Protein backbone atom coordinates (compact mmCIF):
# COMPACT_ATOMS: atom_id res chain seq x y z
CA UNK A 1 0.00 0.00 0.00
CA UNK A 2 1.47 3.31 -0.95
CA UNK A 3 1.31 6.46 1.17
CA UNK A 4 -1.03 8.26 -1.19
CA UNK A 5 -3.83 5.77 -0.56
CA UNK A 6 -3.63 6.08 3.21
CA UNK A 7 -6.02 8.42 4.85
CA UNK A 8 -4.41 11.41 6.30
CA UNK A 9 -5.56 12.47 9.73
CA UNK A 10 -6.46 16.09 9.85
CA UNK A 11 -7.51 17.90 12.92
CA UNK A 12 -10.38 20.23 12.57
CA UNK A 13 -11.03 22.95 15.04
CA UNK A 14 -14.54 23.82 15.97
CA UNK A 15 -15.45 27.20 17.30
CA UNK A 16 -16.11 27.22 21.00
CA UNK A 17 -19.81 27.33 21.69
CA UNK A 18 -21.08 30.08 23.88
CA UNK A 19 -24.29 29.74 25.76
CA UNK A 20 -26.74 32.16 24.30
CA UNK A 21 -28.56 34.13 26.94
CA UNK A 22 -32.21 33.23 27.16
CA UNK A 23 -32.96 36.54 28.86
CA UNK A 24 -34.68 39.07 26.65
CA UNK A 25 -35.81 41.26 29.54
CA UNK A 26 -34.90 44.89 30.09
CA UNK A 27 -33.14 45.37 32.39
CA UNK A 28 -31.58 41.92 31.96
CA UNK A 29 -31.95 39.31 34.67
CA UNK A 30 -29.03 38.55 37.00
CA UNK A 31 -26.41 36.24 35.51
CA UNK A 32 -25.89 32.68 36.73
CA UNK A 33 -22.69 33.81 38.45
CA UNK A 34 -24.28 36.58 40.49
CA UNK A 35 -25.45 36.16 44.08
CA UNK A 36 -29.06 37.06 43.19
CA UNK A 37 -29.28 34.53 40.31
CA UNK A 38 -32.55 33.12 41.70
CA UNK A 39 -34.31 36.41 40.83
CA UNK A 40 -34.22 35.60 37.10
CA UNK A 41 -37.50 34.97 35.26
CA UNK A 42 -38.86 31.45 34.85
CA UNK A 43 -38.53 29.88 31.41
CA UNK A 44 -39.90 26.45 32.31
CA UNK A 45 -41.60 25.27 35.49
CA UNK A 46 -42.18 21.58 36.23
CA UNK A 47 -43.42 21.23 39.83
CA UNK A 48 -44.42 17.61 39.17
CA UNK A 49 -40.73 16.87 38.55
CA UNK A 50 -39.42 19.29 41.17
CA UNK A 51 -37.43 21.72 39.01
CA UNK A 52 -37.59 25.04 37.19
CA UNK A 53 -35.38 26.59 34.51
CA UNK A 54 -34.52 30.27 34.88
CA UNK A 55 -33.69 32.52 31.94
CA UNK A 56 -30.05 32.76 33.07
CA UNK A 57 -29.66 29.00 32.53
CA UNK A 58 -29.89 27.99 36.21
CA UNK A 59 -31.85 24.85 37.08
CA UNK A 60 -33.57 25.50 40.39
CA UNK A 61 -34.79 22.46 42.34
CA UNK A 62 -37.66 22.41 44.82
CA UNK A 63 -35.28 21.51 47.67
CA UNK A 64 -33.58 24.88 46.89
CA UNK A 65 -30.54 23.23 45.33
CA UNK A 66 -29.27 24.60 42.03
CA UNK A 67 -27.36 23.45 38.96
CA UNK A 68 -25.52 26.26 37.20
CA UNK A 69 -24.92 26.28 33.43
CA UNK A 70 -21.22 25.49 33.92
CA UNK A 71 -22.11 22.31 35.85
CA UNK A 72 -21.45 23.71 39.32
CA UNK A 73 -23.79 22.33 41.99
CA UNK A 74 -25.17 24.62 44.68
CA UNK A 75 -26.33 22.70 47.76
CA UNK A 76 -29.85 23.26 49.08
CA UNK A 77 -30.13 26.34 51.27
CA UNK A 78 -33.51 26.20 52.91
CA UNK A 79 -34.41 29.02 55.29
CA UNK A 80 -34.73 28.15 58.94
CA UNK A 81 -38.27 27.15 59.97
CA UNK A 82 -40.18 29.09 62.59
CA UNK A 83 -39.48 26.33 65.13
CA UNK A 84 -35.76 27.09 64.92
CA UNK A 85 -35.97 30.87 65.12
CA UNK A 86 -34.95 32.36 68.46
CA UNK A 87 -36.37 35.72 69.41
CA UNK A 88 -34.85 38.09 71.91
CA UNK A 89 -36.95 38.93 74.97
N, C-alpha and C positions, 0 to 999 in steps of 0.2 A: 504494500500500500504506500503510495507516495504522499508527501506532505500536503500536496494541494487538495487531496480528497478528504483530508481530516478536517473536522469542524474546528474552527477557531473559536476559543472562548473569548467573548467580549463582555466587558462589564458595562452595564448601562446604569446610569444614575437617574434616579427619579427625584423630582422636586419634593422637598419636604412638605407634607400636608400640614396646613394650619387649620385649626378648628375655627370654623366660621361662627361668629357670634349669632346666637338666635335672637338676641335682644334688639328689637326695633323701636324701643320706647325712648321718649325724650323727656327728661334726661335719662341716660342709659342706666340700667340696673347695675348694682354692685357686681364686680367681677368675682370669679370663683376663688380668687386669692385673697379677697378682702375679708375683714372680720365680720362685716354685715351681709355676707353672701346669701343668707337665708331670706333676705328682704326682696330678692328677685321675684319677678312674676312667674306664675305657674304656666308651664307649657303643656304638661300632661299630668293628670291626677288619677291614680289607681288605688283607692282606699281598700278595695277588695284584695289587692296584692301587697298593700302596705308601703307604697312608695309614690313619690312625685318627682317630676323632672322640672327644674327651674330653667329659666331662659339663659342663665349663665353656664349651663351644662352640668350643674350639681344635681346628683340624685339624692333626694332627701327621704329618709326612711321614717316610718311612724314611731320607731323607738328613739328618734332624734339623732340617729347616726347619719353620716353623710358619706358619699363617694364623690370625690372631686374628678373633674375631667382628666387630670393627669394620673389618676389611679390611686391617689392618696386617700386613705381611709380616716375619717374623723369619728372617734368613738362617740356613742350616745352621751348626751349631756342634758339629762332631764332635770328640770327645776325641782328643788326640794318641795315635798308635799307639806300641807299645812300641819300635819302631825309632827314634823321635824323642825318647824320654825319656832324659835325661842324669842319671846318678847320681853323687853325690859319692863320692870315694874315702876 
